[in-house]
Amino acid sequence: MKRVRQGILLSAVAVGISLIAAVCRHSVEEIHYRKSFFPARFTVEEACYASIVELVKIAIITVPVPVVIAACLCLLHYFHKEP
């Protein structure tokens, strides 16, 4: 039973990290899409603003994920100490 709990918690951590990576990758691809869509008018300043908007989106979408990861790691630590 202990290995099943550890497997579930480690799987949750892996899924959380994968979710954060997927959201970040999507944001980078969206910036590249915008840059290719408006090549003549997409200035460095606008690229900076687009990056800030994407960073805020990443923060909003992934805020609960680090909380879940931290809870899973705390539970792993707690269950590891059990005799």
C-alpha positions as CSV (number, residue, x, y, z in Angstrom):
1,M,0.0,0.0,0.0
2,K,2.9,2.3,0.7
3,R,4.3,2.0,-2.8
4,V,0.8,2.7,-4.3
5,R,0.6,6.0,-2.3
6,Q,4.1,6.9,-3.4
7,G,3.3,6.1,-7.0
8,I,0.2,8.2,-7.0
9,L,1.9,11.2,-5.3
10,L,4.9,11.0,-7.7
11,S,2.6,10.7,-10.6
12,A,0.7,13.8,-9.5
13,V,4.1,15.7,-9.2
14,A,5.0,14.6,-12.7
15,V,1.7,15.6,-14.2
16,G,2.0,19.0,-12.5
17,I,5.4,19.6,-13.9
18,S,4.2,18.5,-17.3
19,L,1.3,20.8,-17.2
20,I,3.5,23.8,-16.4
21,A,5.8,22.9,-19.2
22,A,2.9,22.5,-21.6
23,V,1.5,25.9,-20.7
24,C,4.9,27.6,-21.1
25,R,5.4,25.9,-24.5
26,H,2.0,27.1,-25.7
27,S,2.8,30.6,-24.6
28,V,6.1,30.7,-26.5
29,E,4.4,29.3,-29.6
30,E,1.7,31.9,-29.4
31,I,4.3,34.7,-29.2
32,H,6.1,33.2,-32.3
33,Y,2.8,33.0,-34.1
34,R,2.0,36.7,-33.4
35,K,5.5,37.6,-34.5
36,S,5.1,35.8,-37.8
37,F,1.6,37.2,-38.3
38,F,2.6,40.8,-37.9
39,P,6.2,40.9,-39.1
40,A,6.4,44.5,-40.2
41,R,4.5,46.0,-37.2
42,F,5.7,43.8,-34.3
43,T,8.2,46.0,-32.5
44,V,10.5,45.0,-29.7
45,E,8.3,46.9,-27.3
46,E,5.2,45.0,-28.5
47,A,7.1,41.7,-28.1
48,C,7.9,42.7,-24.6
49,Y,4.3,43.5,-23.8
50,A,3.2,40.2,-25.4
51,S,5.8,38.3,-23.2
52,I,4.4,40.0,-20.1
53,V,0.9,39.1,-21.0
54,E,1.9,35.5,-21.6
55,L,3.8,35.5,-18.3
56,V,0.7,36.7,-16.5
57,K,-1.4,34.0,-18.2
58,I,1.1,31.3,-17.2
59,A,1.0,32.6,-13.6
60,I,-2.8,32.6,-13.5
61,I,-3.2,29.2,-15.1
62,T,-0.5,27.4,-13.1
63,V,-0.9,28.9,-9.6
64,P,-2.7,25.8,-8.2
65,V,-0.1,23.4,-9.7
66,P,2.9,24.3,-7.4
67,V,0.5,24.1,-4.4
68,V,-0.5,20.6,-5.4
69,I,3.1,19.6,-6.1
70,A,4.2,21.0,-2.6
71,A,1.3,19.1,-0.9
72,C,2.3,15.9,-2.7
73,L,6.0,16.3,-1.7
74,C,5.0,17.0,1.9
75,L,2.8,13.9,1.9
76,L,5.6,11.8,0.5
77,H,7.9,13.1,3.3
78,Y,5.2,12.3,5.9
79,F,4.5,8.8,4.6
80,H,8.2,8.1,4.3
81,K,8.7,8.7,8.0
82,E,5.9,6.2,9.0
83,P,7.3,3.0,10.4
